Amino acid sequence: MQNTNLNSLRSPLVPDGYKIRTYQRGDETSWKKIIASSFGSIGTDQSIERIINTENFDPKSLFFITNDNLPIGTAWASLRPEGEQNTGYVEMVGVAPDHQGKRLGALLVLCTLHYIREKGLSKAALFASADNLPAIKTYLRTGFRPIYLKRHDEQLWNKVFTNLKVQENHDQNCLSPM
């Protein structure tokens, strides 16, 4: 999915009882727990250690939402040198199960989009599984649209939109292959 309209981002509105902050040394354990509860723990430890220990890791690119000063959600804005030109990537978006359903994931995604825009990039991309409907809803709310890269992608997204009961003309909101 891709968001090509980073110029008109709304300001993040943090609900009562929550705070947004960026990575602090020692957040690795909380980050691992959040991601493991969202995606499973396979490869999580190695991925997180690799990201944090990368020479160009920016602590300001990794966002946490906290409740009672405990991290309960996270999202990372990755500026991949090998990625598409002028594009930042939204990755590792997860919210602890006890806090899901409050649009905190959308808030975290919005924070990453602001970061990507502040770095001078004009687009954001992410990878979403077609069966993860809550995540897709979040991404659609934050301005992402599907990209049809293969012939069967349109059929797949038609099923997704049907499942989401999206009442929009998604053909106008989809992007052509890059």
C-alpha positions as CSV (number, residue, x, y, z in Angstrom):
1,M,0.0,0.0,0.0
2,Q,1.1,3.5,-0.6
3,N,0.3,7.0,0.7
4,T,1.3,9.7,-1.8
5,N,-0.3,12.7,0.0
6,L,1.9,13.5,2.9
7,N,1.4,17.3,2.6
8,S,-2.1,17.3,4.2
9,L,-1.5,15.1,7.2
10,R,-3.7,15.8,10.2
11,S,-2.1,16.5,13.6
12,P,-2.0,13.4,15.9
13,L,-4.6,13.6,18.6
14,V,-3.6,11.5,21.6
15,P,-6.5,10.1,23.7
16,D,-6.6,10.8,27.4
17,G,-4.5,8.4,29.4
18,Y,-2.0,7.9,26.6
19,K,1.2,9.6,25.5
20,I,3.4,9.4,22.4
21,R,7.1,9.2,22.6
22,T,10.1,7.9,20.6
23,Y,12.6,5.2,21.4
24,Q,14.6,5.3,24.5
25,R,17.4,2.9,25.4
26,G,15.9,0.0,27.2
27,D,12.7,-0.1,25.1
28,E,13.8,-3.3,23.4
29,T,11.9,-5.6,25.8
30,S,8.7,-3.7,25.5
31,W,9.1,-3.5,21.7
32,K,9.6,-7.2,21.4
33,K,6.5,-7.9,23.6
34,I,4.3,-5.6,21.5
35,I,5.4,-7.0,18.2
36,A,5.2,-10.6,19.4
37,S,1.7,-10.1,20.7
38,S,0.8,-8.6,17.3
39,F,2.6,-10.9,14.9
40,G,4.1,-13.8,16.8
41,S,7.6,-14.0,18.1
42,I,9.4,-15.7,15.2
43,G,12.4,-13.7,14.3
44,T,11.3,-10.7,16.4
45,D,14.3,-10.6,18.7
46,Q,16.8,-10.7,15.8
47,S,14.9,-8.1,13.7
48,I,14.6,-5.7,16.6
49,E,18.3,-6.1,17.5
50,R,19.3,-5.7,13.9
51,I,17.3,-2.5,13.5
52,I,18.5,-0.8,16.7
53,N,22.1,-1.7,16.0
54,T,22.1,-0.4,12.5
55,E,24.5,2.5,12.0
56,N,21.9,4.8,10.7
57,F,19.1,3.9,13.2
58,D,17.4,7.1,14.3
59,P,15.7,6.8,17.7
60,K,13.2,9.5,16.6
61,S,11.9,7.1,13.8
62,L,10.6,4.6,16.3
63,F,7.3,5.6,18.0
64,F,5.7,4.3,21.1
65,I,2.3,5.0,22.6
66,T,2.3,4.6,26.4
67,N,-0.3,4.0,29.0
68,D,0.8,4.6,32.6
69,N,4.3,5.1,31.2
70,L,4.3,1.6,29.8
71,P,4.7,1.1,26.1
72,I,1.6,-0.6,24.7
73,G,1.9,0.2,21.0
74,T,4.7,0.9,18.4
75,A,5.4,1.8,14.8
76,W,8.7,2.4,13.0
77,A,9.4,4.8,10.1
78,S,12.1,3.1,8.0
79,L,14.2,5.1,5.6
80,R,15.6,2.3,3.6
81,P,18.5,3.3,1.3
82,E,17.6,0.4,-0.9
83,G,13.9,1.3,-1.1
84,E,12.0,3.3,-3.7
85,Q,13.3,6.8,-4.2
86,N,11.6,9.5,-2.1
87,T,9.7,6.9,-0.1
88,G,9.7,6.1,3.6
89,Y,8.3,2.8,4.9
90,V,5.9,2.2,7.8
91,E,6.8,-1.0,9.6
92,M,6.2,-3.0,12.7
93,V,2.9,-1.4,13.6
94,G,1.5,-3.2,16.7
95,V,-0.7,-2.5,19.7
96,A,-1.0,-4.7,22.7
97,P,-4.3,-6.7,22.6
98,D,-5.7,-5.0,25.7
99,H,-5.5,-1.6,23.9
100,Q,-6.6,-2.6,20.4
101,G,-9.8,-1.2,18.9
102,K,-9.1,2.4,20.0
103,R,-7.4,3.6,16.8
104,L,-4.0,3.8,18.5
105,G,-2.5,2.0,15.5
106,A,-3.7,4.8,13.2
107,L,-2.2,7.4,15.6
108,L,1.1,5.6,15.5
109,V,1.0,5.4,11.7
110,L,0.2,9.1,11.5
111,C,3.3,9.8,13.7
112,T,5.5,7.8,11.3
113,L,4.0,9.7,8.3
114,H,4.9,13.0,9.9
115,Y,8.4,11.8,10.5
116,I,8.8,10.6,6.9
117,R,7.5,14.0,5.6
118,E,9.9,15.9,8.0
119,K,12.8,13.9,6.4
120,G,11.8,15.4,3.0
121,L,10.2,12.4,1.5
122,S,6.9,12.7,-0.4
123,K,5.6,9.1,-0.2
124,A,5.2,6.3,2.3
125,A,4.7,2.6,1.6
126,L,3.9,-0.4,3.7
127,F,3.2,-4.1,3.2
128,A,-0.1,-5.4,4.4
129,S,-1.5,-8.9,4.5
130,A,-4.9,-9.1,2.8
131,D,-6.3,-11.1,5.6
132,N,-5.4,-8.6,8.3
133,L,-8.6,-6.5,7.9
134,P,-8.1,-4.4,11.1
135,A,-4.7,-3.3,9.9
136,I,-6.0,-2.5,6.4
137,K,-8.8,-0.4,7.9
138,T,-6.1,1.5,9.8
139,Y,-4.0,2.0,6.7
140,L,-7.0,3.2,4.7
141,R,-7.9,5.7,7.4
142,T,-4.4,7.1,7.3
143,G,-4.4,7.7,3.5
144,F,-2.8,4.5,2.2
145,R,-4.2,3.0,-1.0
146,P,-3.5,-0.4,-2.6
147,I,-1.1,-0.7,-5.4
148,Y,-2.0,-3.2,-8.1
149,L,1.2,-4.8,-9.2
150,K,0.0,-8.1,-10.5
151,R,-3.1,-9.0,-12.5
152,H,-4.8,-10.8,-9.7
153,D,-4.2,-8.0,-7.2
154,E,-7.4,-6.2,-8.2
155,Q,-9.5,-9.3,-7.5
156,L,-7.8,-9.7,-4.2
157,W,-8.5,-6.1,-3.2
158,N,-12.1,-6.3,-4.4
159,K,-12.5,-9.1,-1.9
160,V,-10.8,-7.0,0.8
161,F,-13.0,-4.0,0.1
162,T,-16.1,-6.3,0.1
163,N,-15.1,-7.7,3.4
164,L,-14.5,-4.2,4.8
165,K,-17.8,-3.0,3.3
166,V,-16.0,0.0,1.9
167,Q,-18.5,2.0,-0.1
168,E,-16.0,3.8,-2.3
169,N,-14.9,3.6,-5.8
170,H,-11.6,2.0,-5.0
171,D,-10.4,2.1,-8.7
172,Q,-10.0,5.9,-8.3
173,N,-8.1,5.5,-5.1
174,C,-5.6,2.9,-6.3
175,L,-2.2,3.6,-7.7
176,S,-0.7,2.2,-10.8
177,P,2.3,-0.1,-10.7
178,M,5.5,1.8,-10.1
